[in-house]
Amino acid sequence: MAGSRNNNPNRGSIHKKFHQEREIVPIKVMPSGVIGTRYKDDEFSLIKDHANRPIPFKLFTSNS
């Protein structure tokens, strides 16, 4: 169908988040259901705090 793509100029850009100069992405941590954070280039990484708990993705800012 012609014109079916989303060509809206106001759709916004994707804000990438970084931790220690590596791009991070959200991941669901089971069984707790928390949306944790991992490095995009390492499938099995999980960013944890000093108490060994996953750091929620929403706590990272765009420039962390």
C-alpha positions in Angstrom: 0.0 0.0 0.0 1.5 3.4 -1.0 2.2 5.7 1.8 1.8 3.2 4.6 5.2 4.0 6.2 5.3 6.3 9.3 6.8 9.4 7.7 5.7 11.7 10.5 8.5 14.2 11.1 7.5 14.7 14.7 7.8 11.0 15.7 11.0 11.8 17.7 14.4 10.3 17.8 15.6 7.3 19.7 17.6 8.3 22.8 20.3 5.8 23.4 21.5 5.2 27.0 25.1 4.5 27.9 27.0 3.2 31.0 30.8 3.3 31.1 30.7 4.3 27.4 28.8 1.1 26.3 25.3 1.2 25.0 22.7 -0.4 27.4 19.3 -2.0 26.7 16.4 -3.1 29.0 15.9 -6.8 29.9 13.3 -8.4 32.0 14.8 -10.2 35.0 12.8 -13.3 36.0 11.3 -14.3 38.5 11.2 -10.8 40.1 9.8 -9.2 36.9 12.2 -6.2 37.3 13.2 -4.4 34.0 17.0 -4.6 34.5 19.8 -3.4 32.3 22.4 -5.2 30.2 25.1 -4.1 27.7 23.9 -4.3 24.1 27.1 -5.9 22.9 27.1 -8.7 25.6 24.0 -10.8 25.6 24.6 -12.4 29.1 25.6 -9.2 31.0 23.5 -7.8 33.8 24.4 -4.5 35.4 24.1 -4.8 39.2 24.5 -2.4 42.2 26.8 -2.9 45.2 24.2 -5.2 46.8 24.2 -7.5 43.8 20.7 -6.4 42.7 19.9 -5.5 39.1 19.8 -1.8 38.4 16.5 -0.7 36.8 16.7 0.6 33.3 14.7 3.7 34.0 17.2 4.9 36.6 19.8 5.5 33.8 19.8 8.8 32.1 20.8 9.3 28.5 24.3 10.4 29.4 25.2 8.0 32.3 
